[in-house]
Amino acid sequence: MPWQSPTLNELAEQIRADLRGRLPNANPALRRAMLRVIADVDAGAVHGLYGYLAWLSKQLIIDTAEGEWLERWASIWRIYRTGAVAAAGPISMTGDPGAQLLDGTELEHENGTTYTVDETVTFDAEGVANVDVTAVDAGTDGNLEAGETLRLVLSISGIDGEATVGDEGITGGAGRESDDRLRERLLERIQNPPHGGNEADYRAWVREAHPDITRVWIARHKPDIGEVTARFVCDDLDDIIPESEVVEAVETYIDDVRPVTARGFYAVAPEPAPIPFEIRLTPDTAEARGRIAEALDDFLGQTAEPGGTSYREQLSGVIYIAAGSSRHELEAPAANVTHSANQIPTRGEITWL
C-alpha cells in the first residue's frame, strides 16, 4: 500500500489523543483549552515536516526531481540545462553615404529590449546599410517580426535614428530550458546510452543544441552514403518550423560533437504541409468546433513526421472523439495524405459545411 501522509486534522487529533493518554484528567478537546492550542500548533509543525518529506521523496527519484535536484541528477550523466539564447537577425538603416555604424552600437525596441550591432558597417553610395544585431538579454522577448522598428539609443551624426527589421525578422531567442525538457533529455540519455554516433546520439545532440527544439527525425545516409540529415520542429512555439537561427545553432553544435569519421551533417527545417479539412457537424456548435480544432492540433503535434502519411481513418477518429454528442462527416481529406521527405503535416483551414 502506498504511503499516505496524515492530514492536518488527523495529526491534531493524534496529538490530542496522546495528551489524554498521558494526562488522564486533561481535556484537550475543549475549544479554548491550552492543551488544544498546543496540539494544534504541534500538528501544524509536524504537517510541515511531512510536506517537506513528501517533496524530498520526489527529488530522490530521477523522473520526479525538480530544479537544482534535477540538474544534479543530470550532471551525473554530463547533461546540463540549456541556457537562454539571445535573438539575432538583420536590420536595415539609412544615413549619409560613407557613414560608419560601429559594432556594439545599441538600438532599442519600444518594448524595452536592447540590441547591439554585431560588426562595423559602412553605408553604401545610396545611404543604406544592412546590419546584423543581437539582443543584449537572452530570451524570447528579443524575437521581432519583420518590419518592426528599432531606434538608436544615442543619436549618431549622419545616421537616421530609426532602423527596420529585415524580412527574416529577429529570431532564435529562447528561454532557459524547462524542467520537463531537461528531464526528458535525461531519461532519453539513460534509456539510450551513447553508441559513438548512432541515431539516438544525433537525436540527443540536436535537442541539446537549442532549448526550443522538441521533436527530431534522423535520416541516415541522406543525401549520400555516410552523411546524416536531421529534421526537427519546435512544438511549443506558434510556428513549429524552426527559424534559420535555430538551424544554424544545430549545425554549429553538431559539428563540434559528431564523430570525426562522419562525412557530413545537414540540419534541415521541414516545410509545413497544411491539411485542409471540410467537416459537417450535426448539431453544429462552437464548443464542438473548438474541441475538434484543438484535438487535431494535438494529434498532428504528436504523430506527424516528415515523409509520413496522414491516414484519413485516424483523423476521422480524432474528430469523432472530440465532437462528443455531435455527429460528423469528414468530406476532406477524402483519402490518405502522403508527404514528401521534407514535408511535415499541419492542420490547415477547417471549412465547416
N, C-alpha and C positions, 0 to 999 in steps of 0.2 A: 504494500500500500504506500503511495507517495506521501511524503511528509506534508502536513498542513499546519501552518503556524496558527496558534490560537489568536482569536480576535481580542481587541482591547477590553471588551466587556467580559470575555471569558477569563482573561488574566486578572481583572479586578475581582471577579467572583472567587477565583482560586486563592488570591491573597486574603480575601475576607474569610474564607473557609479556614486557612492556616491560622489566622488570628483567633478565630473562635476556638480552634483546637488547642491553642497554646494559652489562651486567656478565657477560661470557661465562663466567667461572669461578664465578659465583654459582649457588646452587641454592635459590631462594625457595620451592620446593615442600616442603622439609623441614618437618616438623611444628613444631619448636621453633626454626627459623631466625629471626633478627631480621628479615630481609627479608620473611619470610612475615607476621610480625606487622605490619610497616609496610604491606604490601599490603592486609591485612585492614582496618586502620584507615583507610587511604585509601579503600578500597572503601565502607566504611560512610559516610564523609563525602560521597562522590560520590553514593551511593544516596539520601542525604537531599536532596541538591540536585535530583536527578531527580524525587523525590517532590514537592518544592516547585514545580518547573516544571510537573508534571502538574496540581497543584492550581491553579496560577496560570492555566494554559491554560483551565480551566473558568470562571474569573472573567472572562475576556476575551470570553466569548460570553454573550449575554443569557439564553438558555434553560437554561444550566447554572450561572450565577452564584449565589452564596450570601451570606447575611449582609449585611455592610456593603457588599460589592461589588454585590449585587443592589439594595440601597437606593440606591446611587449611580446605577446604570443607570436605575432607576425615576424618580429625581428629575429626570432629563433630560426626561421626559415629564410632569413635575409630578404624579407618582403617589407617594404616601407610605404607608408601612406604617401600618395601623390599630392604634392602641394598645389596651391592655386597657380594658375597660369595667366600671364598678362596678355591682353588682347593686342593685336597689331594689324596694320594694314596701310594702304596708300591714301594720301590726300592730295588735293590739287590746290596750288596757291598762285596768286598773281602779284606782280611787282615790276620794278624797273628792270629792263634787260641788263644782265651782268650782275645784279644784286645777289648777295650770298645769304643763305639761311644756314646758320651754323648748327652742327649736331648738338643735341642737348637743349635746344630751344624749346620752351614749353608752350603748349596750347591747351585750351580748356573748353570743355563742353558745358552747356547750360545746366547739366545735372551735377556739375562739380568735379567730374572726372578729368584728370590732367594727363596729358600725353607729351612725350618728348620726341624730337626729331632724331632718327637713327644715324644719319650721315649728312655731312655738309653738302648742300646742293647750290648750284648757280642757276639763276633764271635765264631762260633761253632768249633768243632775239625777239620773240613775241611776248616776253614778260610772263612766261608760265613755267612753273616748276612742279614736278610730281615728286612727292616726298613720302617716305615710309616713316610711320610713327609707331610708338609703343606706349601703352598705358603705363603710368607710373605705378599704380597699385594693381596687383593681380586680382582677378575675379571676373564675374560675368558683367559687372557694371561697366566695364570698358568696351563691351561689344556695341557697335553702332551700325545702323543701316546706311546704305549708300545714299548720298545726297544730303546727309546731315551736316551741320555747320560747327566748325571749331573756331576759336578766337585766340589770337596771341595773348599770352598773359602780360607781356611787356611789349609795347609798340616798338617797331624797328623801322628806321628810316628807309624809304624806298620799297617797302613791302606792305601790301594790303593786310589789314588786321584780321580778315576772315579767310578760312580755308574750307573746302568742300570735301567730304569723304568720298573716295573713289567708288567705282561701280562694284567692286568686290566687297566693299564695306570693311569695317574694322572688326575682325573676328578672332576666334581662338581663345578668348578669355573664358576661364573656367574656375569654379570654386574648389576649395580643398576637398579631397576625396572623402566621401561619407563612410561611416562605419559599415553600412551594408555592402558597399562596393569593396572595401578593404577585406571584409570577412569573406566575401565571395571569392576574391582572388586567393586568399589564404587557403580556403578549403580546396579550391581547384589545384593549388600547388601541392597540398598534402595528398590528394587523391590521384594526381597525375604528376609524379616526380619527374624532374628533368631527364631527358634522354639524348642530350647532345644535339638538339636542334630538330626534334620531331614536330609533328603538327601541334601537339599540346604546348610545346615550348613557344612556338611562334604566336599562338593564340594568347598565351600569358604575356609575352613581350609587348604585343600590340596594346593590350589593356593597361600595361604599366606605363605606356608612352604618354597617355593623356587621360585625365580624370573623367572626361565626358564620354569616352568610348564604352559601350555596353556589350554589344554582340559582335563576334568576329568569325569570319569564314576564311579558311586557309585552302588555297589551291596549289597542290604540289605539281612540279614540273610544268608550270604555266608562267609565261608563254612558251618556255623552251625547257629542255631537259636540264635538271639541276637548278632551276630557278623557282622562286616561290612568290605567289601573289596573295596578298591579304586584302580582303574587303571587310568593311566594318561600318557600323552605324552608331548614332548617339540617341538612344530612345528617350532620354529624359529632356531633350530639347524640343522646341516647337517644330523644327525641321530635323528629321533624323539623319539626313545626309550630311556627313562631316564637311566642314569648311576646309579650304586649302591649307589654312594654318595648322589644322589638326592632322591632315595628311602629311604635311612636311614634318611635323613633330614625330610622327610614327616612323617615317623614313630615316630621320636622323637617329632616333633611338635604336631602331633595329640594326642599323649599320654598325653600331657600337657593340652590340651583344651577340649578333648572329655568328655562326661558325665561319671561320676564315675560308673554309673549303667550299662554301656555298657560292654558286656562280653569280647569283643576283637576287635582289628582293625588290618587289614593287608594292607600294601601298596605293590602293585604289578606292575612291569613293564611289559606291554603286549609284546607278541612276534610278530615280524613283519611277515606278510604273503604276500610275494610279488605275485602279479598277473601278469603272463607273457602275453604279447599281441602279436598278429600276425595281422598286418594291411596291406592292399593293397591300395595304393593311385593312383588315375588317374586324372590329371597328378601328378607324384611324385616329389615334390620339397623339398629342405632343409628347406625353410621357413615354409611350411605346417607341416613338421615333428616336427620342433621346437615348433610351436604353439600347436600341439597335445600333445606333451610330457608335456609342461607347463600346459595345461588345465587339463590333467589327474592328475598331481600332485596337482593342486589347488582343484579339485573336491574331490579327496580322502582325502585331508587335511581338508576339511570342513565337509564331510559327513561320513567318515569311523569311525567305532566304534567297540570295541571288541564284538565278538559274533554276529555281524550283517551279513547282506547279501549284496553282491555287485551284483546289477542287470545288466544283460548284456544290456538291452534296455537303461538304463541310461548312461552306459559307451559309448555305440554307439552314443547316442545323444550328449554327450560331444565332441566326435571325429568329429561328423558331423558339429557342430558349429565351432570348431577350424580349421577344414580343409578348410573352406572358399569355394573357387571355385572348389577345388578338391573333387572328389567323393571318397568314401571309402568303403571297405569291411572288416568287422571285423571277422576274422577266429577264433581267440582265444582271450578271453574265448568264448567257444561255448555255454555256459549256465550260469545261475546264479552261483555265488560262495558263499557258506556259510562258515562262520568262527566259530571256537570254542570260548568259553568264554574268553580265554586269547590270542586270535589272533586278530591283527588289520591289515586290508588290506593296502598294499602299492603298488606303481607302480613297477612292475618288469621290466625285459628287454623287449624292444619293437623290434620285428623282422619285418622288412619291406619287404613284399613279392613283 
